[in-house]
Amino acid sequence: IFTAPLRFDTTDWIKTGAFLAAAGGAYLGDEHVRRFFNDHRTDTGDGVASAGYRLGDSKTILGGVAVAYAAGYAVDDYKLRDTALLSLQAWALTGGIAEATKKLAGRERPGYTDDKTQFDGWNGSGKSFFSGHVANAFTVAAVVSEQYDEAWVAPVAYGLAGLVAWSRLNDNKHWLTDVLAGAAIGITSAKLINGRWRVFGVHGPRFLLGPNEVGASLEF
């Protein structure tokens, strides 16, 4: 893992550079985006944002996974059941990363400070970085889009995830960088679980669920 950059080719470095440039640009725009949303906030927008908030909530995600798996079982649709299980695994990976990062960063939410640089670390009470709701939404969107290749699926899935991201900015609960980081983590978790991506040469964890075994494994 730690020596992976030594094996990077040109494409890897381009991707890394693009990511760092995007992150830097978003950080510079944190205050401007926050001001824009605060200046243009409306009651109608708040109502729409409330729906977006619920879409990204873990209870909604888990409920949707349960319904999808049950439906797949009822109609003998293997792909639907597989999609539900992949979503559950990716959600678990995203959630673990989110909770650890929130605790380590301790970034204060924009509703409580004007200072975007307020990262209080382990002892802080802030949980702004990164957005768990956005990460949840983009995790499921990425899994569903990988599983179903119909032309309308990805726009709808990512459109709904985008609504969640917009809601967190509208409600002044997160900085722009929190939202973009959440989206990136969510997509990455889904791609790892699906086996589409490696991070530093490591595949995502494989969760083992069976009558006689429960566990997880990593492939290097």
C-alpha positions as CSV (number, residue, x, y, z in Angstrom):
1,I,0.0,0.0,0.0
2,F,2.6,2.5,1.1
3,T,4.9,1.9,-1.9
4,A,2.1,2.1,-4.4
5,P,3.1,5.6,-5.6
6,L,6.4,4.2,-6.7
7,R,4.5,2.0,-9.2
8,F,2.3,4.8,-10.5
9,D,2.3,5.3,-14.3
10,T,1.5,8.5,-16.1
11,T,-2.2,7.9,-16.0
12,D,-2.1,7.4,-12.2
13,W,-0.2,10.6,-11.7
14,I,-2.6,12.5,-13.9
15,K,-5.6,11.2,-11.9
16,T,-3.9,12.0,-8.6
17,G,-3.0,15.5,-9.8
18,A,-6.5,16.1,-11.0
19,F,-8.0,15.0,-7.7
20,L,-5.6,17.3,-5.7
21,A,-6.4,20.2,-8.0
22,A,-10.1,19.7,-7.7
23,A,-9.8,19.4,-3.9
24,G,-7.8,22.6,-3.7
25,G,-10.3,24.5,-5.9
26,A,-13.2,23.3,-3.8
27,Y,-11.5,24.4,-0.6
28,L,-10.9,27.9,-2.1
29,G,-14.6,28.0,-2.9
30,D,-16.0,26.8,0.4
31,E,-16.9,30.3,1.7
32,H,-18.2,31.6,-1.6
33,V,-20.5,28.6,-2.0
34,R,-21.8,28.8,1.5
35,R,-22.6,32.5,1.1
36,F,-24.4,31.9,-2.2
37,F,-26.7,29.2,-0.7
38,N,-27.4,31.4,2.4
39,D,-28.3,34.4,0.2
40,H,-30.6,32.3,-2.0
41,R,-32.3,30.1,0.6
42,T,-36.1,29.8,0.3
43,D,-38.9,28.0,2.1
44,T,-39.6,26.0,-1.1
45,G,-35.9,25.0,-1.3
46,D,-35.9,24.0,2.3
47,G,-38.9,21.7,1.6
48,V,-37.0,20.0,-1.3
49,A,-33.9,19.8,0.8
50,S,-35.8,18.0,3.5
51,A,-36.6,15.2,1.0
52,G,-32.9,15.1,0.0
53,Y,-31.9,14.8,3.6
54,R,-34.1,11.8,4.1
55,L,-32.8,10.1,0.9
56,G,-29.3,10.1,2.2
57,D,-30.2,8.9,5.7
58,S,-28.9,5.5,6.7
59,K,-32.3,4.4,7.8
60,T,-33.6,5.1,4.3
61,I,-30.7,3.3,2.7
62,L,-31.1,0.2,4.9
63,G,-34.9,0.2,4.3
64,G,-34.4,0.4,0.6
65,V,-31.8,-2.4,0.7
66,A,-34.2,-4.7,2.6
67,V,-37.1,-4.0,0.3
68,A,-34.9,-4.6,-2.8
69,Y,-33.6,-7.9,-1.4
70,A,-37.0,-9.1,-0.5
71,A,-38.4,-8.1,-3.9
72,G,-35.6,-9.9,-5.6
73,Y,-36.2,-13.0,-3.5
74,A,-39.9,-12.9,-4.2
75,V,-39.6,-12.6,-8.0
76,D,-36.4,-14.7,-8.2
77,D,-34.4,-11.8,-9.5
78,Y,-30.7,-12.6,-8.8
79,K,-29.4,-9.3,-10.0
80,L,-31.7,-7.3,-7.8
81,R,-30.7,-9.4,-4.7
82,D,-27.0,-9.0,-5.7
83,T,-27.5,-5.2,-6.1
84,A,-29.0,-5.1,-2.6
85,L,-26.2,-7.0,-1.0
86,L,-23.5,-5.0,-2.8
87,S,-25.2,-1.8,-1.7
88,L,-25.2,-3.0,1.9
89,Q,-21.5,-3.9,1.8
90,A,-20.5,-0.6,0.2
91,W,-22.7,1.3,2.6
92,A,-20.9,-0.4,5.5
93,L,-17.5,0.4,4.1
94,T,-18.5,4.0,3.5
95,G,-20.0,4.3,7.0
96,G,-16.9,3.0,8.6
97,I,-14.7,5.5,6.7
98,A,-17.1,8.4,7.4
99,E,-17.2,7.8,11.2
100,A,-13.5,7.5,11.5
101,T,-12.8,10.5,9.4
102,K,-15.4,12.7,11.2
103,K,-13.8,11.8,14.5
104,L,-10.2,12.4,13.3
105,A,-10.9,15.6,11.5
106,G,-13.3,17.3,14.0
107,R,-14.3,19.9,11.4
108,E,-16.9,22.3,12.6
109,R,-20.1,22.7,10.6
110,P,-20.6,26.0,8.7
111,G,-23.8,26.6,10.7
112,Y,-21.6,27.0,13.8
113,T,-18.5,28.8,12.6
114,D,-17.4,31.2,9.8
115,D,-14.0,29.6,9.8
116,K,-13.6,26.9,7.2
117,T,-10.2,26.0,8.6
118,Q,-11.6,24.9,12.0
119,F,-10.5,21.3,12.2
120,D,-10.3,20.5,15.9
121,G,-9.2,16.9,15.5
122,W,-9.9,14.0,17.9
123,N,-11.0,16.3,20.7
124,G,-13.3,18.4,18.6
125,S,-17.1,18.1,18.5
126,G,-17.5,19.0,14.9
127,K,-18.6,16.3,12.4
128,S,-18.7,18.3,9.2
129,F,-15.9,16.5,7.2
130,F,-17.1,14.6,5.3
131,S,-20.8,14.4,4.6
132,G,-22.2,11.0,5.5
133,H,-25.5,11.6,3.8
134,V,-23.8,12.5,0.5
135,A,-21.5,9.5,0.8
136,N,-24.4,7.2,1.4
137,A,-26.3,8.5,-1.6
138,F,-23.4,8.3,-4.0
139,T,-22.5,4.9,-2.7
140,V,-25.9,3.5,-3.7
141,A,-26.0,5.5,-6.9
142,A,-22.6,4.0,-8.0
143,V,-23.6,0.4,-7.1
144,V,-26.9,0.7,-9.0
145,S,-25.3,2.3,-12.0
146,E,-22.7,-0.5,-12.2
147,Q,-25.3,-3.2,-12.0
148,Y,-27.8,-1.8,-14.5
149,D,-26.6,-0.5,-17.8
150,E,-29.9,1.0,-19.1
151,A,-29.3,4.5,-20.3
152,W,-31.7,6.1,-17.8
153,V,-30.4,4.4,-14.7
154,A,-27.2,6.4,-14.1
155,P,-28.8,9.9,-14.6
156,V,-31.6,9.1,-12.2
157,A,-29.4,7.5,-9.6
158,Y,-26.8,10.2,-9.6
159,G,-29.5,12.9,-10.0
160,L,-31.0,11.7,-6.7
161,A,-27.6,11.6,-5.1
162,G,-27.0,15.2,-6.3
163,L,-30.2,16.2,-4.6
164,V,-28.8,14.9,-1.4
165,A,-25.6,16.9,-1.9
166,W,-27.6,20.1,-2.7
167,S,-29.7,19.6,0.4
168,R,-26.6,19.6,2.7
169,L,-25.4,22.8,1.2
170,N,-28.8,24.4,1.2
171,D,-29.2,23.6,4.9
172,N,-25.8,25.0,5.8
173,K,-24.8,21.6,7.3
174,H,-21.6,21.1,5.3
175,W,-18.9,23.0,3.4
176,L,-18.5,22.4,-0.3
177,T,-15.4,20.3,0.3
178,D,-17.4,18.1,2.8
179,V,-19.9,17.4,0.1
180,L,-17.4,16.7,-2.7
181,A,-15.4,14.4,-0.4
182,G,-18.5,12.5,0.6
183,A,-19.4,11.9,-3.1
184,A,-15.8,10.8,-3.9
185,I,-15.7,8.4,-0.9
186,G,-19.1,7.0,-1.7
187,I,-18.2,6.3,-5.4
188,T,-14.9,4.8,-4.4
189,S,-16.4,2.5,-1.8
190,A,-18.9,1.2,-4.4
191,K,-16.2,0.7,-7.0
192,L,-14.0,-1.2,-4.5
193,I,-16.8,-3.5,-3.4
194,N,-17.7,-4.2,-7.0
195,G,-14.1,-5.0,-7.7
196,R,-13.9,-2.3,-10.4
197,W,-11.1,-0.3,-8.7
198,R,-8.1,-0.8,-6.5
199,V,-6.7,1.8,-4.1
200,F,-3.0,1.6,-3.7
201,G,-3.1,-1.9,-5.1
202,V,-5.7,-3.2,-2.7
203,H,-9.1,-4.4,-3.6
204,G,-12.1,-3.5,-1.5
205,P,-13.0,-5.8,1.4
206,R,-15.0,-8.9,0.7
207,F,-17.7,-9.6,3.3
208,L,-18.3,-13.2,4.0
209,L,-21.9,-14.0,5.0
210,G,-23.0,-17.6,5.3
211,P,-24.6,-20.1,7.5
212,N,-21.3,-21.0,9.2
213,E,-19.2,-17.9,8.6
214,V,-19.1,-14.2,9.0
215,G,-16.0,-12.2,8.2
216,A,-14.2,-10.0,5.7
217,S,-11.1,-10.4,3.6
218,L,-8.7,-8.1,1.7
219,E,-7.0,-9.0,-1.6
220,F,-3.6,-7.4,-2.3
